[in-house]
Amino acid sequence: MTSNKIKTTKLPKKYYSLLIGAIMGLIMSLLISLTVTVVNIGIVLNFFQMRFNIFLTTLIIGFPLTIVVTPFVKNV
């Protein structure tokens, strides 16, 4: 009888805040881009193209901010 164990490696703890910040930045950018697009222009013919452009802008601004802010918020 053989066991088929999958070998997994854990991410070092020093990278947890970076990973959490990255995930939060991505989710925040997705939600903010959706909200900004719907509020400002509504559902139009080129909605997805405009949302993608806004998503890139919010990602460029929001991603680094969440990476920097997450460790401070986590320690509060």
C-alpha positions as a printed Julia matrix, in Angstrom:
76×3 Matrix{Float64}:
   0.0    0.0     0.0
   1.52   3.3    -1.07
   0.57   6.68    0.19
   0.26   9.53   -2.26
   1.2   12.43   -0.04
   1.55  15.76   -1.68
   4.58  17.64   -0.48
   3.76  21.26    0.23
   5.98  24.08    1.31
   4.8   26.93    3.45
   5.43  30.53    2.66
   7.86  32.09    5.16
   6.09  34.3     7.71
   7.99  37.39    6.62
   6.06  37.3     3.31
   2.56  37.0     4.85
   1.96  40.75    5.08
   3.17  41.15    1.49
   0.81  38.42    0.29
  -2.14  39.76    2.27
  -1.43  43.27    1.0
  -1.26  42.0    -2.57
  -4.58  40.15   -2.26
  -6.24  43.13   -0.58
  -4.86  45.49   -3.24
  -6.2   43.32   -6.04
  -9.65  42.94   -4.47
  -9.8   46.66   -3.63
  -8.85  47.62   -7.18
 -11.47  45.3    -8.66
 -14.24  46.69   -6.44
 -13.22  50.34   -6.74
 -12.92  50.13  -10.53
 -16.39  48.59  -10.76
 -17.89  51.24   -8.48
 -16.19  54.18  -10.18
 -17.14  52.94  -13.65
 -20.8   52.35  -12.8
 -21.21  55.63  -10.88
 -19.44  57.85  -13.4
 -20.45  56.4   -16.77
 -23.04  53.71  -16.08
 -23.38  50.53  -18.1
 -22.39  51.53  -21.64
 -21.37  49.67  -24.77
 -17.62  49.66  -24.01
 -18.11  49.14  -20.25
 -15.51  46.36  -19.86
 -12.82  48.25  -21.75
 -13.39  51.38  -19.66
 -13.51  49.34  -16.44
 -10.23  47.65  -17.35
  -8.57  51.03  -17.91
  -9.86  52.28  -14.55
  -8.8   48.99  -12.94
  -5.23  49.48  -14.14
  -5.17  53.0   -12.7
  -6.55  51.91   -9.33
  -4.17  48.95   -9.26
  -1.15  51.15   -9.93
  -2.15  53.43   -7.05
  -3.84  51.01   -4.66
  -1.51  48.02   -4.82
   1.61  49.77   -3.46
  -0.49  51.59   -0.87
  -1.92  48.37    0.53
   1.53  46.77    0.61
   2.83  49.69    2.68
  -0.22  50.17    4.92
  -1.05  46.51    5.69
   1.78  45.9     8.23
   0.82  49.04   10.17
  -2.87  48.15   10.27
  -2.06  44.55   11.2
  -0.07  45.69   14.24
  -2.8   47.97   15.6
